[in-house]
Amino acid sequence: MALLVVLQTTFLLALLSLRTYQSEVLSEPLPVTSDSLTVSISSTHQRLHLQWNVHNLPYQELKMIFQIEISRINTSNVIWVENYSTTVRWNHALHWSWESELPLECATHFVRIRGVVDDAKIPRPRFWSYWSSWKEVDVRSSLGEDRLSVFPKDKLVEEGSNVTVCYVSRSHQKNISCFLDGVQIQGDQLDPNVCAFTLNNVPFVRETGTNFYCEMNQGEIPEGIVLFVSKVLEEPKDFSCETQDFRALNCTWDPGSDTGLTKHPSQSYTLFESFSGKKTLCKHKNWCDWQVTQHSQEMYNFTLVAENYLRRRSVSTVFNLTHQVRPMNPFNVSFKNVHATEATVMWKAHSIGNNFILLCQVELNSEGKVIQQHNVSIKVNGEYLLNELKPDTKYVTRVRCANANHFWKWSEWIGQNLITSEAAPSEAPDVWREVKSVPGCLMVTLFWKPLPKWHANGKILFYNVVIENLGEPSKSKLLSIPAPANSTELTLDQGSYQIHITAHNSVGTSPASVIVIPGDLGNKEVEEERVKGTEDGFSLSWKPQSGDVLGYLVEWCDHPWDPLCDLQWENLGPNTTGTMISSDAFRPGVRYNFRVYGISTKRIAYLLEKKTGYSQELDDSVCCKCVINDPEQKTLVMENLQPESSYEFLVTPYTSVGAGPHGAFTKVTTPGEYSYTLMRFLLPLIFCVLFITVVCYLKSQWMKENCYPDIPDPYKSSVLSLIKSKENPHLTIMKVNDCIPDAIEVVNKPEGNKMQFLGTRKSLTEMELTKPACFYLLPTENYLGPGPHICFENFTYNQAASESDCCGRVTVSPTAPPSQLELLTSPENLLKALEKNYMNSLEEIPAGETCLNYVSQLASPMSGNKESLLTNPPLPAVCSEYKMQMAIPLGLASPPSSESSSVSSITLLDQGEHHG
């Protein structure tokens, strides 16, 4: 018994020692040596690949955790620490990779590793092993001899990513410039030869990539890379599968954005079916076919996987095959029994099985709108009666079908056009007239609007106009007017007429529109009312009529500036007292006139009201507004108007309170531009020609007398009858030798007579003279009797002188000595005496009171013996007529002061006027 106790105690002590030994052994670090760690580089993906082994494992498999540290530039600059959990197997290498955001070529990296057991087989406490030695990774030593290099090469990233690029220079130059798509950017200097650039949230620019380059000196060839930025791979949307014939499944989806680039293909799609374990690589980006095994599978679970070089996405769907049936499109759509208001549509459908019923939808469209929609259940053949159609109307009929047992989706539409038959027009034409009264007859113009399509019920071929004389109903006239005419002119006498207008198509005739033209128009004066238009048109209203009326009518012109007017009208009911007139033809600044007519029960139209206004007045905006501050001003010239344009002008008075009421506008049309230019030249030219013509006409007599006066005819002179020459009793031409010079007399006139004469501004020949005005030859001393005087005339120079019997009198003394007579008769002496007496008279006589009388040469009334004058003085009654030939200044002329003292025919001249 004691022995047993001793043995038991010894066993327990040995077991305890063994466990203690095992604990001590396992608590020691595992032998992970640096020689077992290797590092490789992938420049394309900018990755470090690590590989190591763990020796002397106590078990075949053991879970462990490895801690990995990565440093950059130097070992103290740790940039990455990661714990990597994995299962370690006997004599199996371990692998781990790390992607650097900074290109590996831009800096030296250092890697080390250590591990710890993380397995339940090994009791706690657990301790980390010793760190492995640092593994240096330096790629720059293999770059070559290039002076400047840029990394990474052909980098592929997703849109919105952050990317770091750098350049490595063999020299310590600081004048290196870098550009991203032509825009210079700044970076961080890692060491004298390396500079890094961080590009945040890079965008997708183009499929060919984004350019990044650097240059050492301007003008040198730059060194750069292409950064490929793809769009983000999206998860497929609207993924579903369906069948049309239970033989194949068609799966579709929305792929989203294409991630393909020039050097990198687009994303690919793979379809997995989990129940069968099959998969297929899809050949298209948005659909894929899957063959169905007959009677082998009813439920399906599909997973669609999309992937590219950077990402992988997937989506799944589960369904029953019989619940996702989409029938094939119907076919052979046709019509039968097509009439004006109904037709039957027929079609066929593909069968999907004896136990399946199809639900088909029939849709009727007109002018792009759905008019009718009906559902019909069929197996293969279908038809439906369409009614409530419009005559001569084009419709589009469409049919589609779906599984009636388990509705999934409709098939595609299949359509066919339908045109219904024509019918007789259903409405009477809308008719109006314009009546002008001319002597003996009425000029009537009938207008009608084309029937709308839903009333015409077909193509209108012609219009019939029946003119019935109400005074003689048996006399009627039919006019057939081909379409599309919408008016006709009639000439009627003064009787009353009833006119019927109907529209005709290939099927029949419309109801008739009736209008009555009375013989007596009975037009009354109606005051015009001003209305104001708005953007919606003109709001018109009128007083209701007390008697029975069939309705009212409003007429206007859409183009009032056009002689053709484009007459418009609107018929209204008998209970209507207002309407809104709108038209797309209304223009701002244009005046529109409206007439409101009442239609009596006898269908006679009579004028009720007149209204006028503008849809939008421009007095305060566009055209022109002039303020005239002078109330006396009555004219205003408007300049800078457009040629061949219509303007309306309005003059409104105003006070300090405001403007007065608006009156009527005056319409003015400016002439053409060329007409205005032509008038600018023609009017001055015409004015100049007229002015020259008038001046020449007024000066024609002056020009004639100065340039080419009439030559006196000596044979017609009456002075010849006084000459009785003994030597030649038949003397016909007066000679100078036969004439005796006469005298000059200066006569003073009273001031009163002068003023009266000057006021009349007439020649003496135009005044009434009761006695001949003569010049007297003054007698000698002591001669008291009347002296002889001689009167003579020249009709060529003054006709008025002979008619008024004026003459010049020269008085001589019968006892004058021959010397004195010779002095008087000497031409030279006569001229001297004339000049001397004239000048003396100017000095002695006040201005305005002197009259100078000139006595022309005169032949002796007796024989050629001059001495006989002394013994035989001439008798006073003897007179020889001859016109004076001298102009008298206006200031020296005056009328005679008495009947015995008169001035013979003297013409007065205004200042500046010369008369020869």
LUMFI-398751 format. One line per 4 residues: number of its first residue (from 1); for each residue x, y, z of C-alpha. Coordinates in steps of 0.25 Angstrom, whole numbers, plus 5000, padded with zeros to 4 digits. Layout:
! residues N
NUM> X,Y,Z | ...
END
This chain:
! residues 916
1> 5000,5000,5000 | 5011,5010,5003 | 5018,5006,4991 | 5006,5009,4983
5> 5005,5023,4989 | 5020,5025,4986 | 5018,5021,4971 | 5006,5030,4970
9> 5013,5042,4976 | 5025,5040,4967 | 5016,5039,4954 | 5009,5052,4957
13> 5023,5059,4960 | 5028,5054,4946 | 5015,5059,4939 | 5016,5072,4946
17> 5030,5074,4941 | 5027,5070,4927 | 5016,5080,4926 | 5025,5091,4932
21> 5035,5088,4922 | 5025,5088,4910 | 5020,5102,4915 | 5034,5107,4916
25> 5037,5102,4902 | 5024,5108,4896 | 5026,5121,4903 | 5039,5124,4896
29> 5038,5131,4882 | 5037,5123,4870 | 5049,5123,4861 | 5045,5133,4850
33> 5058,5137,4843 | 5061,5148,4833 | 5067,5139,4823 | 5053,5133,4821
37> 5047,5146,4817 | 5048,5150,4802 | 5042,5163,4795 | 5038,5164,4781
41> 5033,5176,4773 | 5022,5178,4763 | 5024,5192,4756 | 5011,5190,4748
45> 5002,5189,4760 | 5012,5197,4770 | 5012,5185,4779 | 5021,5178,4789
49> 5020,5163,4790 | 5025,5156,4803 | 5028,5142,4804 | 5034,5134,4817
53> 5034,5121,4824 | 5032,5116,4839 | 5041,5105,4843 | 5039,5095,4855
57> 5024,5095,4856 | 5020,5087,4868 | 5007,5083,4860 | 5005,5081,4845
61> 4995,5093,4845 | 4995,5105,4854 | 4988,5118,4854 | 4997,5130,4855
65> 4997,5145,4854 | 5008,5152,4847 | 5011,5167,4849 | 5017,5174,4837
69> 5024,5187,4837 | 5028,5196,4825 | 5037,5208,4825 | 5040,5218,4814
73> 5053,5225,4812 | 5058,5221,4825 | 5055,5210,4835 | 5050,5219,4846
77> 5039,5225,4836 | 5029,5214,4838 | 5017,5217,4828 | 5010,5203,4829
81> 5007,5193,4840 | 4997,5182,4838 | 4994,5169,4846 | 4992,5157,4836
85> 4985,5145,4841 | 4986,5132,4834 | 4988,5117,4836 | 5002,5112,4836
89> 5005,5098,4830 | 5018,5090,4831 | 5028,5093,4820 | 5018,5103,4813
93> 5022,5117,4809 | 5013,5129,4813 | 5010,5140,4804 | 5005,5155,4806
97> 5005,5167,4797 | 5004,5182,4799 | 5000,5193,4789 | 5008,5206,4791
101> 5001,5219,4788 | 5014,5225,4785 | 5021,5219,4773 | 5032,5209,4778
105> 5042,5216,4768 | 5041,5229,4776 | 5047,5224,4789 | 5054,5213,4797
109> 5045,5204,4805 | 5048,5195,4817 | 5040,5182,4821 | 5041,5174,4834
113> 5032,5163,4840 | 5029,5156,4853 | 5019,5146,4858 | 5011,5140,4870
117> 5003,5127,4871 | 4988,5129,4871 | 4983,5115,4873 | 4975,5108,4884
121> 4985,5097,4884 | 4995,5106,4890 | 4991,5111,4904 | 4993,5125,4908
125> 5001,5133,4911 | 5006,5135,4897 | 5018,5144,4892 | 5022,5151,4879
129> 5035,5145,4873 | 5047,5154,4870 | 5046,5164,4858 | 5053,5159,4845
133> 5064,5168,4840 | 5059,5180,4831 | 5058,5176,4816 | 5062,5188,4808
137> 5055,5190,4794 | 5061,5200,4785 | 5056,5201,4771 | 5064,5214,4767
141> 5077,5206,4765 | 5070,5200,4753 | 5065,5212,4746 | 5076,5214,4736
145> 5083,5227,4732 | 5071,5235,4729 | 5073,5250,4734 | 5058,5250,4738
149> 5047,5239,4740 | 5033,5240,4744 | 5025,5229,4751 | 5016,5221,4751
153> 5015,5216,4737 | 5001,5214,4731 | 4994,5215,4744 | 4979,5210,4744
157> 4970,5216,4755 | 4955,5218,4757 | 4949,5232,4755 | 4949,5239,4768
161> 4961,5232,4774 | 4974,5239,4780 | 4987,5237,4772 | 5001,5240,4775
165> 5011,5242,4764 | 5026,5246,4765 | 5038,5249,4757 | 5052,5245,4759
169> 5064,5253,4754 | 5078,5250,4753 | 5083,5264,4756 | 5079,5274,4767
173> 5072,5284,4758 | 5061,5292,4764 | 5055,5297,4751 | 5047,5285,4748
177> 5032,5288,4744 | 5021,5278,4744 | 5008,5279,4737 | 4994,5272,4738
181> 4987,5273,4725 | 4995,5286,4722 | 4992,5292,4736 | 5005,5294,4744
185> 5004,5287,4758 | 5013,5288,4771 | 5018,5276,4778 | 5025,5272,4791
189> 5040,5270,4791 | 5044,5256,4797 | 5059,5258,4795 | 5067,5266,4786
193> 5064,5257,4774 | 5050,5253,4776 | 5037,5261,4776 | 5023,5255,4779
197> 5010,5260,4774 | 4996,5256,4780 | 4984,5257,4771 | 4971,5256,4779
201> 4958,5252,4773 | 4963,5250,4759 | 4952,5251,4748 | 4949,5243,4736
205> 4954,5252,4724 | 4955,5243,4712 | 4957,5229,4708 | 4971,5231,4704
209> 4975,5235,4718 | 4980,5248,4725 | 4994,5253,4722 | 5004,5257,4733
213> 5018,5261,4729 | 5030,5269,4734 | 5041,5277,4728 | 5055,5281,4733
217> 5057,5293,4724 | 5047,5300,4715 | 5049,5295,4700 | 5054,5281,4704
221> 5046,5269,4701 | 5037,5266,4714 | 5036,5253,4721 | 5022,5248,4725
225> 5012,5237,4727 | 4998,5234,4724 | 4988,5233,4735 | 4977,5224,4731
229> 4964,5228,4739 | 4952,5219,4737 | 4938,5221,4741 | 4933,5213,4754
233> 4928,5200,4751 | 4913,5200,4755 | 4904,5189,4760 | 4895,5184,4749
237> 4881,5189,4750 | 4867,5184,4747 | 4872,5169,4745 | 4861,5160,4741
241> 4859,5147,4733 | 4847,5143,4725 | 4843,5133,4714 | 4834,5133,4702
245> 4833,5119,4699 | 4839,5111,4711 | 4851,5107,4702 | 4860,5118,4706
249> 4862,5129,4716 | 4866,5143,4713 | 4872,5151,4724 | 4874,5166,4723
253> 4879,5177,4731 | 4884,5191,4731 | 4899,5191,4731 | 4901,5206,4735
257> 4914,5213,4731 | 4924,5206,4722 | 4938,5205,4729 | 4945,5202,4716
261> 4958,5210,4712 | 4967,5210,4701 | 4977,5200,4707 | 4967,5193,4716
265> 4955,5186,4712 | 4940,5188,4717 | 4935,5180,4729 | 4930,5166,4726
269> 4918,5159,4731 | 4916,5144,4736 | 4903,5137,4739 | 4903,5127,4750
273> 4891,5118,4753 | 4892,5112,4767 | 4882,5100,4766 | 4889,5094,4754
277> 4903,5099,4757 | 4904,5104,4743 | 4910,5117,4738 | 4912,5124,4725
281> 4920,5136,4720 | 4911,5146,4714 | 4914,5152,4700 | 4906,5165,4702
285> 4907,5176,4712 | 4892,5176,4715 | 4886,5162,4712 | 4889,5148,4712
289> 4882,5135,4708 | 4880,5122,4716 | 4876,5109,4710 | 4864,5102,4718
293> 4864,5087,4720 | 4851,5082,4717 | 4843,5077,4730 | 4856,5077,4738
297> 4855,5090,4746 | 4844,5100,4749 | 4851,5109,4760 | 4864,5117,4756
301> 4873,5125,4764 | 4882,5134,4756 | 4894,5142,4760 | 4900,5152,4750
305> 4914,5156,4753 | 4921,5169,4747 | 4936,5171,4748 | 4947,5179,4742
309> 4962,5180,4746 | 4958,5189,4758 | 4945,5184,4764 | 4935,5173,4764
313> 4920,5174,4766 | 4908,5164,4766 | 4893,5163,4767 | 4883,5151,4768
317> 4869,5148,4765 | 4860,5135,4768 | 4847,5132,4761 | 4838,5122,4756
321> 4839,5119,4741 | 4824,5119,4738 | 4822,5132,4745 | 4831,5140,4736
325> 4825,5137,4723 | 4825,5149,4712 | 4817,5145,4700 | 4823,5147,4686
329> 4817,5159,4678 | 4803,5157,4671 | 4803,5157,4656 | 4793,5158,4644
333> 4786,5171,4649 | 4775,5174,4639 | 4761,5180,4638 | 4747,5176,4633
337> 4734,5183,4631 | 4739,5197,4631 | 4729,5208,4631 | 4728,5223,4635
341> 4726,5221,4650 | 4731,5206,4652 | 4740,5195,4648 | 4745,5181,4653
345> 4760,5179,4656 | 4765,5164,4655 | 4779,5158,4659 | 4786,5145,4663
349> 4795,5141,4674 | 4806,5130,4677 | 4801,5119,4686 | 4809,5117,4699
353> 4802,5104,4703 | 4789,5098,4704 | 4787,5102,4719 | 4790,5116,4716
357> 4781,5128,4712 | 4786,5141,4706 | 4780,5154,4711 | 4781,5164,4699
361> 4780,5179,4699 | 4774,5187,4687 | 4777,5202,4687 | 4771,5212,4677
365> 4780,5225,4675 | 4776,5238,4667 | 4786,5249,4665 | 4795,5244,4675
369> 4785,5242,4686 | 4779,5229,4692 | 4764,5229,4688 | 4759,5215,4693
373> 4766,5204,4700 | 4760,5190,4701 | 4764,5176,4707 | 4761,5163,4700
377> 4764,5149,4705 | 4768,5139,4694 | 4776,5126,4691 | 4781,5129,4677
381> 4771,5137,4669 | 4765,5150,4673 | 4756,5161,4668 | 4748,5173,4674
385> 4737,5183,4668 | 4742,5197,4669 | 4730,5207,4669 | 4727,5222,4672
389> 4737,5225,4661 | 4737,5238,4653 | 4735,5238,4637 | 4747,5240,4628
393> 4757,5239,4640 | 4771,5233,4641 | 4773,5224,4653 | 4784,5215,4658
397> 4780,5202,4664 | 4790,5194,4673 | 4790,5181,4679 | 4799,5174,4690
401> 4797,5162,4699 | 4801,5156,4712 | 4800,5143,4720 | 4786,5143,4727
405> 4789,5133,4737 | 4801,5140,4743 | 4803,5154,4738 | 4818,5157,4736
409> 4820,5167,4724 | 4812,5171,4711 | 4818,5167,4698 | 4822,5178,4688
413> 4811,5186,4681 | 4808,5183,4667 | 4799,5193,4659 | 4791,5196,4647
417> 4785,5208,4641 | 4770,5210,4639 | 4763,5220,4631 | 4748,5221,4633
421> 4738,5224,4621 | 4732,5237,4618 | 4719,5243,4622 | 4710,5255,4618
425> 4715,5268,4624 | 4708,5269,4638 | 4708,5284,4640 | 4704,5296,4631
429> 4715,5305,4627 | 4718,5318,4635 | 4714,5329,4626 | 4715,5344,4626
433> 4714,5355,4616 | 4719,5369,4612 | 4709,5378,4605 | 4712,5391,4597
437> 4701,5400,4591 | 4704,5405,4577 | 4694,5413,4569 | 4683,5403,4564
441> 4689,5391,4571 | 4696,5384,4582 | 4709,5378,4582 | 4709,5366,4591
445> 4721,5358,4595 | 4718,5344,4602 | 4729,5338,4611 | 4729,5324,4618
449> 4738,5317,4627 | 4743,5303,4623 | 4736,5292,4630 | 4745,5286,4641
453> 4749,5272,4639 | 4739,5266,4649 | 4728,5273,4642 | 4732,5272,4627
457> 4732,5256,4629 | 4740,5256,4616 | 4747,5264,4605 | 4738,5276,4602
461> 4737,5276,4586 | 4728,5289,4584 | 4719,5299,4590 | 4705,5302,4584
465> 4699,5316,4586 | 4684,5318,4583 | 4680,5332,4581 | 4665,5334,4583
469> 4657,5347,4580 | 4647,5349,4591 | 4639,5358,4582 | 4638,5347,4571
473> 4641,5333,4578 | 4640,5327,4564 | 4652,5333,4560 | 4664,5327,4567
477> 4679,5325,4562 | 4688,5314,4566 | 4703,5316,4566 | 4713,5304,4568
481> 4727,5308,4574 | 4738,5298,4574 | 4746,5296,4587 | 4754,5301,4593
485> 4748,5315,4590 | 4742,5322,4602 | 4736,5334,4596 | 4728,5339,4584
489> 4723,5352,4579 | 4708,5355,4575 | 4701,5367,4568 | 4687,5369,4572
493> 4676,5379,4569 | 4669,5387,4580 | 4660,5375,4584 | 4661,5366,4596
497> 4668,5353,4594 | 4670,5340,4602 | 4683,5332,4600 | 4685,5318,4603
501> 4699,5312,4604 | 4702,5297,4605 | 4715,5289,4605 | 4716,5276,4597
505> 4725,5264,4598 | 4725,5250,4591 | 4714,5245,4600 | 4704,5256,4601
509> 4700,5270,4605 | 4702,5278,4618 | 4690,5286,4624 | 4688,5300,4618
513> 4692,5313,4624 | 4682,5324,4621 | 4685,5339,4620 | 4675,5350,4615
517> 4680,5362,4608 | 4669,5373,4609 | 4666,5383,4598 | 4667,5394,4608
521> 4680,5393,4616 | 4674,5403,4626 | 4688,5406,4631 | 4688,5416,4643
525> 4699,5424,4649 | 4705,5417,4661 | 4715,5424,4670 | 4728,5417,4671
529> 4733,5413,4685 | 4747,5412,4689 | 4752,5398,4695 | 4765,5394,4701
533> 4772,5381,4697 | 4780,5371,4706 | 4789,5360,4704 | 4777,5351,4703
537> 4770,5359,4692 | 4758,5369,4692 | 4747,5368,4702 | 4734,5373,4695
541> 4721,5374,4701 | 4708,5380,4696 | 4693,5383,4700 | 4683,5372,4699
545> 4672,5374,4689 | 4658,5375,4694 | 4652,5367,4682 | 4654,5353,4677
549> 4668,5351,4671 | 4674,5338,4666 | 4688,5342,4671 | 4699,5352,4669
553> 4711,5354,4660 | 4724,5361,4662 | 4733,5364,4650 | 4747,5370,4649
557> 4759,5370,4640 | 4771,5362,4644 | 4780,5371,4635 | 4773,5385,4635
561> 4785,5391,4627 | 4783,5381,4616 | 4773,5385,4605 | 4768,5370,4605
565> 4766,5372,4620 | 4765,5357,4623 | 4751,5358,4629 | 4747,5350,4641
569> 4735,5348,4649 | 4729,5340,4661 | 4715,5336,4662 | 4709,5336,4676
573> 4696,5331,4682 | 4684,5340,4685 | 4686,5340,4700 | 4701,5345,4699
577> 4704,5360,4702 | 4719,5359,4701 | 4731,5351,4696 | 4746,5351,4696
581> 4752,5353,4682 | 4766,5347,4681 | 4774,5344,4669 | 4789,5341,4666
585> 4789,5351,4655 | 4787,5363,4665 | 4799,5372,4666 | 4803,5383,4676
589> 4801,5397,4671 | 4791,5393,4661 | 4777,5399,4662 | 4765,5389,4660
593> 4751,5392,4657 | 4739,5383,4662 | 4725,5383,4658 | 4714,5376,4666
597> 4702,5372,4658 | 4688,5366,4662 | 4682,5355,4654 | 4667,5356,4654
601> 4657,5344,4653 | 4656,5348,4638 | 4671,5345,4637 | 4674,5360,4634
605> 4687,5366,4640 | 4686,5380,4646 | 4697,5388,4652 | 4697,5390,4667
609> 4710,5395,4671 | 4724,5400,4667 | 4736,5398,4675 | 4751,5401,4672
613> 4764,5399,4680 | 4778,5394,4680 | 4782,5380,4685 | 4794,5387,4691
617> 4796,5402,4690 | 4810,5408,4688 | 4808,5422,4691 | 4816,5421,4704
621> 4826,5411,4699 | 4832,5408,4685 | 4828,5419,4675 | 4829,5433,4679
625> 4823,5443,4688 | 4825,5458,4687 | 4822,5468,4697 | 4819,5482,4691
629> 4820,5493,4701 | 4816,5504,4692 | 4801,5505,4691 | 4802,5514,4679
633> 4809,5503,4671 | 4801,5496,4661 | 4810,5488,4653 | 4821,5477,4656
637> 4830,5470,4647 | 4833,5455,4650 | 4847,5450,4645 | 4854,5437,4644
641> 4841,5430,4639 | 4843,5417,4631 | 4839,5417,4617 | 4827,5410,4612
645> 4821,5408,4626 | 4808,5412,4633 | 4808,5421,4645 | 4796,5426,4653
649> 4797,5440,4659 | 4789,5445,4671 | 4789,5460,4676 | 4784,5461,4691
653> 4783,5474,4699 | 4788,5474,4713 | 4789,5483,4725 | 4796,5483,4738
657> 4786,5473,4743 | 4788,5463,4732 | 4785,5459,4717 | 4772,5461,4711
661> 4763,5450,4705 | 4769,5442,4693 | 4762,5445,4680 | 4763,5438,4667
665> 4776,5434,4661 | 4780,5439,4647 | 4787,5428,4638 | 4799,5432,4629
669> 4806,5423,4620 | 4820,5428,4616 | 4825,5427,4602 | 4836,5418,4597
673> 4850,5421,4600 | 4854,5423,4585 | 4842,5432,4583 | 4846,5441,4594
677> 4860,5442,4589 | 4855,5445,4575 | 4845,5456,4581 | 4857,5462,4588
681> 4864,5465,4574 | 4851,5467,4566 | 4844,5477,4574 | 4856,5487,4575
685> 4859,5485,4560 | 4844,5488,4557 | 4844,5500,4566 | 4856,5506,4559
689> 4850,5504,4545 | 4837,5510,4549 | 4844,5522,4556 | 4853,5524,4544
693> 4841,5523,4535 | 4833,5533,4543 | 4844,5543,4544 | 4846,5542,4529
697> 4832,5545,4526 | 4831,5557,4535 | 4844,5563,4529 | 4840,5559,4515
701> 4835,5573,4512 | 4847,5579,4518 | 4856,5570,4511 | 4849,5573,4498
705> 4850,5588,4499 | 4865,5587,4503 | 4870,5577,4494 | 4861,5578,4482
709> 4851,5589,4482 | 4841,5592,4471 | 4847,5601,4460 | 4837,5612,4457
713> 4831,5612,4443 | 4833,5626,4437 | 4822,5624,4427 | 4812,5622,4438
717> 4816,5635,4445 | 4804,5645,4446 | 4814,5657,4447 | 4816,5656,4432
721> 4802,5661,4429 | 4806,5674,4435 | 4818,5676,4426 | 4815,5684,4414
725> 4827,5686,4406 | 4826,5694,4394 | 4838,5687,4388 | 4832,5674,4389
729> 4817,5674,4392 | 4817,5658,4392 | 4827,5657,4404 | 4826,5644,4411
733> 4838,5644,4419 | 4842,5655,4429 | 4856,5660,4428 | 4864,5666,4439
737> 4866,5679,4430 | 4851,5681,4430 | 4850,5681,4445 | 4851,5692,4455
741> 4856,5689,4469 | 4846,5692,4480 | 4848,5696,4494 | 4848,5690,4508
745> 4840,5696,4519 | 4841,5693,4534 | 4828,5694,4542 | 4826,5695,4557
749> 4815,5687,4563 | 4807,5688,4576 | 4811,5678,4587 | 4797,5673,4589
753> 4796,5669,4575 | 4810,5662,4576 | 4806,5654,4588 | 4793,5649,4581
757> 4801,5646,4569 | 4811,5638,4576 | 4801,5630,4584 | 4794,5625,4572
761> 4808,5620,4566 | 4801,5621,4552 | 4807,5627,4539 | 4800,5640,4534
765> 4794,5633,4522 | 4786,5625,4532 | 4780,5637,4538 | 4768,5645,4533
769> 4772,5657,4525 | 4761,5666,4521 | 4770,5675,4512 | 4782,5672,4504
773> 4795,5674,4512 | 4805,5683,4503 | 4818,5690,4504 | 4817,5705,4501
777> 4827,5713,4494 | 4828,5725,4502 | 4825,5739,4495 | 4834,5751,4495
781> 4832,5762,4504 | 4819,5770,4504 | 4812,5758,4497 | 4799,5756,4504
785> 4792,5746,4495 | 4792,5731,4495 | 4804,5726,4489 | 4804,5716,4478
789> 4806,5701,4481 | 4809,5689,4473 | 4805,5675,4477 | 4811,5662,4471
793> 4810,5647,4474 | 4817,5634,4471 | 4808,5622,4473 | 4819,5612,4472
797> 4824,5617,4486 | 4811,5620,4493 | 4797,5617,4489 | 4791,5623,4501
801> 4797,5637,4498 | 4788,5638,4485 | 4776,5633,4492 | 4777,5644,4503
805> 4780,5655,4493 | 4793,5659,4500 | 4803,5667,4493 | 4815,5677,4496
809> 4813,5692,4495 | 4824,5701,4491 | 4820,5716,4491 | 4829,5726,4483
813> 4828,5741,4482 | 4823,5746,4468 | 4833,5757,4469 | 4845,5749,4473
817> 4857,5752,4465 | 4863,5742,4455 | 4875,5740,4464 | 4867,5736,4475
821> 4859,5727,4467 | 4871,5721,4461 | 4876,5719,4475 | 4864,5711,4478
825> 4864,5703,4465 | 4879,5699,4466 | 4880,5685,4471 | 4893,5688,4478
829> 4888,5700,4485 | 4875,5692,4489 | 4883,5681,4495 | 4891,5691,4503
833> 4879,5699,4508 | 4873,5685,4512 | 4884,5682,4520 | 4886,5695,4527
837> 4871,5697,4530 | 4870,5683,4535 | 4882,5685,4545 | 4877,5699,4549
841> 4863,5694,4552 | 4869,5683,4561 | 4876,5694,4569 | 4864,5704,4570
845> 4852,5695,4571 | 4850,5687,4583 | 4851,5672,4582 | 4838,5665,4578
849> 4832,5678,4571 | 4839,5678,4558 | 4834,5673,4545 | 4843,5672,4533
853> 4836,5673,4519 | 4843,5670,4506 | 4838,5675,4493 | 4843,5666,4481
857> 4848,5672,4468 | 4837,5678,4459 | 4837,5681,4445 | 4831,5695,4441
861> 4817,5695,4438 | 4819,5704,4427 | 4828,5705,4415 | 4843,5703,4417
865> 4845,5718,4419 | 4849,5719,4434 | 4848,5734,4434 | 4833,5734,4432
869> 4831,5730,4446 | 4833,5745,4450 | 4822,5750,4441 | 4813,5739,4441
873> 4812,5732,4455 | 4805,5719,4456 | 4791,5717,4460 | 4788,5711,4473
877> 4779,5701,4467 | 4790,5695,4459 | 4796,5683,4466 | 4806,5673,4462
881> 4806,5660,4470 | 4818,5652,4474 | 4821,5644,4487 | 4832,5649,4496
885> 4844,5639,4497 | 4849,5642,4511 | 4849,5635,4525 | 4846,5644,4536
889> 4851,5641,4550 | 4840,5638,4560 | 4844,5649,4569 | 4843,5659,4558
893> 4829,5656,4554 | 4816,5662,4558 | 4802,5663,4552 | 4798,5676,4546
897> 4793,5687,4555 | 4782,5692,4546 | 4775,5689,4533 | 4784,5698,4525
901> 4796,5692,4530 | 4798,5677,4528 | 4809,5667,4526 | 4808,5659,4513
905> 4810,5644,4514 | 4821,5641,4524 | 4823,5627,4530 | 4827,5626,4545
909> 4838,5616,4548 | 4840,5609,4562 | 4854,5609,4568 | 4863,5600,4560
913> 4854,5599,4548 | 4859,5604,4535 | 4850,5606,4523 | 4856,5610,4510
END
